[in-house]
Amino acid sequence: MKLKVHHIGYAVLSIEAARTEFEALGWEVCSDVTDDLSRKVRIQFMRMGDEVVELVAPLTEDSPIRKNLQQGSGMPYHICYEVDSLEEAETALKAQKFIVFKKPQAAPAIGGRRVEWLYARNNGIIELVEKAK
């Protein structure tokens, strides 16, 4: 199984405030802000060269990202890997003791591509995104 880092996800309180700080470091906006209603988050991607970060802010009071923000704002909380097949990657990662906690679903901020979320004790949270076809 071949994995490629797609982006690093940052939990932030405000997309606008975080964007300003990332721009001061040389990052450039590479997407519009997307409200992901099913996940209750606002998302914006930024790029520096080949590297991409995803700013993820709560959209609602009961947004799950709020748990990540209890320690403060602006912290990386997941790595997203691009894979050829979510099913093949899931099978391989489950064999390595990763646990699926969100089954595949379309992600509006990534052009509707399917994503899946897994967890492992020593790796934390990872997101898998299927390659664009």
C-alpha positions in Angstrom: 0.0 0.0 0.0 1.4 3.4 -1.0 0.5 6.4 1.1 1.2 10.0 0.2 0.6 12.9 2.6 -2.3 15.0 1.3 -2.4 17.6 4.1 -2.0 18.3 7.8 -5.2 19.3 9.6 -5.1 22.1 12.1 -7.9 22.7 14.7 -8.5 26.4 14.9 -11.1 28.6 16.6 -11.4 31.0 13.6 -10.6 30.4 10.0 -10.1 34.1 9.4 -7.7 34.6 12.4 -5.7 31.5 11.6 -5.5 32.3 7.9 -3.9 35.7 8.7 -1.3 34.1 10.9 -0.5 31.4 8.3 -0.2 34.1 5.6 2.3 35.9 7.8 4.4 32.8 7.6 4.3 32.6 3.9 1.3 30.2 3.3 -1.1 31.0 0.5 -4.9 30.4 0.4 -5.6 27.6 -2.1 -9.3 27.0 -1.6 -12.5 28.8 -0.6 -13.9 28.4 2.9 -16.3 25.4 2.9 -19.0 24.8 5.5 -19.1 21.0 5.9 -22.6 20.7 7.5 -22.3 16.9 8.1 -19.1 17.3 10.1 -20.2 20.7 11.6 -16.9 22.4 10.6 -15.6 25.2 8.4 -12.6 24.3 6.3 -10.0 26.2 4.3 -6.8 24.8 2.7 -3.5 26.7 2.5 -0.4 25.8 0.5 3.4 26.5 0.8 5.2 24.8 -2.1 4.1 21.2 -2.1 2.8 21.3 1.5 -0.8 21.8 2.4 -2.6 22.5 5.7 -6.3 22.3 6.3 -7.7 24.9 8.8 -10.6 23.3 10.6 -12.9 25.5 12.8 -16.2 24.7 14.5 -19.3 25.6 12.6 -21.7 24.9 15.5 -21.6 24.8 19.3 -21.7 21.0 19.2 -19.0 20.6 16.6 -16.7 17.6 17.3 -13.6 19.8 16.6 -14.3 21.6 19.9 -12.8 18.7 21.8 -9.5 19.2 20.0 -9.7 22.9 20.9 -10.0 22.4 24.7 -6.3 22.8 25.0 -6.1 25.9 22.9 -6.2 26.8 19.2 -3.9 26.3 16.3 -2.8 22.8 16.8 -2.2 20.0 14.3 -4.6 17.1 15.1 -4.5 14.8 12.0 -2.5 13.8 9.0 -4.4 13.0 5.8 -3.0 10.4 3.4 -4.1 10.1 -0.2 -4.7 6.4 -1.2 -5.8 4.6 -4.4 -8.5 2.7 -2.6 -10.1 3.4 0.8 -11.1 -0.3 1.0 -7.6 -1.6 0.4 -6.1 0.9 2.8 -8.6 0.2 5.5 -7.9 -3.6 5.3 -4.1 -3.0 5.5 -4.4 -0.5 8.3 -6.8 -2.7 10.3 -4.2 -5.4 10.2 -1.8 -3.0 11.9 -4.4 -2.3 14.7 -5.9 0.9 13.3 -9.5 1.4 14.3 -12.0 2.9 11.9 -14.2 5.5 13.6 -15.8 7.2 10.6 -16.7 5.2 7.6 -16.2 6.6 4.1 -18.2 9.6 3.1 -18.0 12.4 0.6 -16.0 15.5 1.7 -17.3 18.7 0.2 -14.0 20.6 0.9 -12.1 18.1 -1.3 -14.4 18.1 -4.3 -16.7 15.4 -2.9 -13.9 12.8 -2.8 -14.5 10.1 -0.3 -12.6 10.2 3.1 -12.4 7.9 6.0 -11.1 8.4 9.6 -9.0 6.0 11.6 -7.2 6.0 14.9 -4.2 4.1 16.3 -2.7 4.5 19.8 0.7 5.6 18.7 -0.2 7.5 15.5 -3.4 9.3 16.7 -6.0 10.3 14.2 -5.4 9.9 10.5 -7.7 10.7 7.5 -7.6 8.8 4.3 -8.7 10.5 1.0 -9.3 8.6 -2.2 -7.3 9.8 -5.2 -9.3 11.9 -7.7 -10.4 9.8 -10.7 
